């Protein structure tokens, strides 16, 4: 009849338009995805070339005996068994764990105190923040060389100042009882600036209304810190502990520079990564070095997982 609308034609037309829109969106998405992949291709290529491929190769080499020149020979778990029978490697594990257990809390603790002070309204704030961050951007090689001179038993500035006040002048690097802690002090000095910036950002994210309400209730500054500030910056502290732990377990360059050519410093200062360097590039035992690297990876992964599990008991994400 005249004036009636053919519903079947309208339905087909709507479906056609819908399919056209869907195809257009898919085409647009695929074009955007293509550009996205093109932009991240250099990064992915770099990760694959310098990280993923070496990691896989190191894992496979950990089951072989290889001197870097001849063809690798499969030995199964022999390298791992050899390592745990090596007293120097066990000592390297202990040194690394002590280094991490002492340096990470110290760095986080000092950074928290400094960040609280820098969070106040005082003159020259930008200067002080820059001053504390300078060690972070300084090359570890330069830091190691300078502190090695400062620690010098006979000509170092630290012992000279101690001598002026008639205080004991220890052998900072050559006394096996304090050598590791001397390097830990330098490492804390290097890393505290980065942690200060992170914790300072966390402090500035805490709403002032909490402190205003606490002041009305008569809470002291100390009570405000432990009841408001500390709980609300625990996510930042958790991040600081995670990154600090991963970094400290892999410490090498600072140890390498401060040891120098001295064999007397090897035992008290040898870490796992330094042991990897020794076996791989001094003894040409690439298989054992790869096994050490893989064991370190497992240790870091395990400790990180444990920290993520335990963080539910002390990290507060809700303000």
HELIX and SHEET records of a PDB file:
HELIX    1   1 UNK A    7  UNK A   47  1                                  41    
HELIX    2   2 UNK A   48  UNK A   52  3                                   5    
HELIX    3   3 UNK A   53  UNK A   61  1                                   9    
HELIX    4   4 UNK A   78  UNK A   84  1                                   7    
HELIX    5   5 UNK A   87  UNK A  118  1                                  32    
HELIX    6   6 UNK A  125  UNK A  137  1                                  13    
HELIX    7   7 UNK A  140  UNK A  150  1                                  11    
HELIX    8   8 UNK A  157  UNK A  164  1                                   8    
HELIX    9   9 UNK A  179  UNK A  204  1                                  26    
HELIX   10  10 UNK A  208  UNK A  216  1                                   9    
HELIX   11  11 UNK A  221  UNK A  224  1                                   4    
HELIX   12  12 UNK A  225  UNK A  229  3                                   5    
HELIX   13  13 UNK A  230  UNK A  232  1                                   3    
HELIX   14  14 UNK A  234  UNK A  249  1                                  16    
HELIX   15  15 UNK A  253  UNK A  259  1                                   7    
HELIX   16  16 UNK A  263  UNK A  265  5                                   3    
HELIX   17  17 UNK A  266  UNK A  269  1                                   4    
HELIX   18  18 UNK A  272  UNK A  277  1                                   6    
HELIX   19  19 UNK A  278  UNK A  282  3                                   5    
HELIX   20  20 UNK A  286  UNK A  310  1                                  25    
HELIX   21  21 UNK A  311  UNK A  313  5                                   3    
SHEET    1   A 2 UNK A  64  UNK A  65  0                                        
SHEET    2   A 2 UNK A  73  UNK A  74 -1                                        
END                                                                             
